[in-house]
């Protein structure tokens, strides 16, 4: 990758498909300067992290000054909560584990193509105070413009 060619060590940790080996998370996060979380299903991700104890390790990384960042669900996860599309069946756990992407759900739908799901307020790790609303300017697969609802959630 472009980062590696510049001398940056890039390590991946995928806990969606299987639990991490004992000590692996602690070791990886102890040496990380930046943690980048991709998009996906916020409910699924935060649940997995709590189940495997990653939530506490991520908080420790934040406390020592590690930069925590991400996009979409990877942004919501750091806040108290977020305006989430985690109820979209295209981003449920089965889709995430199978290698699916929540990006398809951000492409928008209208009329009869709209799918019957609603945005939800989804809890994050609470590292940052507030509510995160990614894709606020997008109509997703439910046919609803998120910006129209953000003030009502």
N, C-alpha and C positions, 0 to 999 in steps of 0.2 A: 504493500500500500504506500501511498504518498508519505504517510507518517513514518513508516519504517525506514524509508530511504533517507529520511532526515534524522535518523538516530533515535526515534521515539519507540519505546517498547510498548507494544499493543498486546493486551491479553484479554481474552473473552471468557465470560462466565455465563453459561447457559443453564439455568435451573428450571426451565420450562419442561424439559423432557425427562430429567432425572435429578434426584437430590445431589447436592454437592458432596464431595468426599470430606470427612471430618478434617478440620484445620485448613482446608483449601481456601475457603472464603476469608478467614481471618488473615492468612498469609498474603493473599492477593490484595485485599483492601488495605492492609498495613503498609504496603509499598506503593499504592496508587496515589498519583497526584491529581488525577481527574477520573471521575466515574461518569460514563456516558450511558444512559439508559435509552434504548430504542422505544418506538411506539408499540402499541399492542393493546391489550386489554388491562386496564388499570386494576380492576377488581381481582383478576387472576394473578397479576404480578405481585401486588401488595400481599395477597393471601399467601402466595408461595414464599415470599420473603419472610413473612412472620412465621410460617410453619417451620422454616429451616433456620431461623435466627439471623437472617441477613439484615433485618430491620435494625437490630442493635449494632451490628457491625457497620452498617452504613451511617448510623448516627455517630459512632466513634470516629469514622473517617471524616465526617463533617466537622466534628469537634476539634480535630487536629489540623483543620484547614484544607482538607481535600476539596476540590471543586466538584460539585454535584450538578449535573446538567442532563438534558435530554429533550426530546421532542414528543409532542402529543402525550400519550400515557407516561412517557419518560420525563415529561415536565410536571404533570399532575402529581406524580408520586412523591415529590419533595414537599408539597404543600399540605396544609391541614386537610384540604379537600379539593375536588375539582369537578367541573361540569363535564361529565363523561358520557361517552358513547358505549360504555361497557355492556349495555343491554342489547347492543346490535348483535344479532346471531352470527354475523360474519366475523366477529372478533372474539367469540367465546373460546374457552380453553381448548376445545377440540380443534378449532381452526388454528389457534396459535401453536399448539403442539405439532400439528401437521405441517407447519411452516408457512401458514397463511399470513396475511398482512391486513392490518386494519386500514391501510391506505385505500383499499378498494371502497371502504365505506365512506371515505371523505370525498368521493367523486360526485356524489349528489344524485338525486332521483326526483322525479316529479310525477304528479298525477297517479296513474295506475301502476307505475314502476316503484312507487314508494312502499317501503316495508313497514309493518306495524310494530315499531318499538319506540320507546321514549328515552330522552336523556335522563340521567340520574346524577345526583350528587354522590360522589364516590370519595371515601376517605383515603388520604395519603399517609405518609409517614410523619407529617407534622414538623419536619425540619425547618420549613419556612412557614410563617403565618399567612393565612389568607386562602383565597379560592382561585385556582388557576382555570382558565377557560381557553384551551387551545382550539384552533379552527373556528374561532367565533364568527368569522366572515364566510363560512362555508355551509352549503346545504348538503347534508349527508344522505345516506341511503333511505332514511325515513322521510325525506322530502321536506324537512323542517330546517329553516335557517337558524342556526344556533344563536346568532346575535339577537334574534327576536325573543328568545327565551331567557337569556342570561340574567336579566334583571328580575326574573320571576322565580329563580331557583334558590 
